[in-house]
């Protein structure tokens, strides 16, 4: 019988998983922006809180933080 999953199972490959989810969210935001507005990215909307562009930039920064933290800890990312 297999054992029941616990918290340590969620921590396995956390950095790979987090980068996957960040990329998926960014892709979803860009698709939603294209469907709703008809364009992918407007640089002027980056400074407006709550817009798709603002969220894309925030998730990109989060991805950079994850990659940087991973490199500082000397872990192999991919």
C-alpha positions as CSV (number, residue, x, y, z in Angstrom):
1,X,0.0,0.0,0.0
2,X,1.1,3.5,-0.7
3,X,1.5,5.9,2.1
4,X,-0.5,9.0,2.6
5,X,1.1,12.2,1.2
6,X,2.3,14.8,3.6
7,X,3.9,18.3,3.6
8,X,7.3,17.0,2.8
9,X,6.0,15.7,-0.5
10,X,4.8,19.1,-1.4
11,X,8.3,20.5,-0.8
12,X,9.9,18.2,-3.4
13,X,10.9,20.1,-6.5
14,X,9.3,23.3,-5.1
15,X,11.3,25.6,-7.3
16,X,10.6,23.8,-10.5
17,X,6.9,23.7,-9.6
18,X,6.8,27.4,-8.7
19,X,8.4,28.4,-11.9
20,X,5.9,26.3,-13.8
21,X,3.0,27.9,-12.1
22,X,4.4,31.4,-12.5
23,X,4.9,30.8,-16.2
24,X,1.4,29.3,-16.5
25,X,-0.2,32.3,-14.7
26,X,1.7,34.8,-16.9
27,X,0.6,32.9,-20.1
28,X,-3.0,32.9,-18.8
29,X,-2.9,36.7,-18.0
30,X,-1.5,37.5,-21.5
31,X,-4.1,35.3,-23.2
32,X,-6.9,37.0,-21.1
33,X,-5.5,40.4,-22.0
34,X,-5.4,39.6,-25.7
35,X,-9.0,38.3,-25.6
36,X,-10.4,41.2,-23.6
37,X,-8.4,44.1,-25.0
38,X,-7.1,42.9,-28.3
39,X,-3.4,43.4,-27.6
40,X,-0.8,41.5,-25.5
41,X,1.0,44.2,-23.5
42,X,0.8,48.0,-23.1
43,X,3.8,49.4,-21.4
44,X,1.9,52.4,-20.1
45,X,-0.4,50.1,-18.0
46,X,2.5,48.7,-16.0
47,X,2.3,51.4,-13.4
48,X,-1.5,51.1,-13.0
49,X,-2.3,48.8,-10.0
50,X,-4.5,45.8,-10.8
51,X,-4.1,45.7,-14.6
52,X,-2.9,42.6,-16.5
53,X,0.4,44.3,-17.3
54,X,1.0,45.1,-13.6
55,X,0.4,41.5,-12.6
56,X,2.6,40.1,-15.4
57,X,5.5,42.3,-14.2
58,X,4.9,41.3,-10.6
59,X,4.9,37.6,-11.5
60,X,8.0,38.1,-13.7
61,X,9.8,39.7,-10.7
62,X,8.6,36.8,-8.5
63,X,10.2,34.4,-11.0
64,X,13.4,36.3,-10.9
65,X,13.4,36.1,-7.1
66,X,12.9,32.3,-7.2
67,X,15.7,31.8,-9.7
68,X,18.1,34.1,-7.8
69,X,17.3,32.4,-4.5
70,X,17.8,29.0,-6.1
71,X,21.2,30.1,-7.6
72,X,22.3,31.5,-4.2
73,X,21.5,28.2,-2.5
74,X,23.5,26.4,-5.3
75,X,20.7,24.2,-6.4
76,X,20.3,22.9,-9.8
77,X,17.1,24.5,-11.2
78,X,16.2,22.6,-14.3
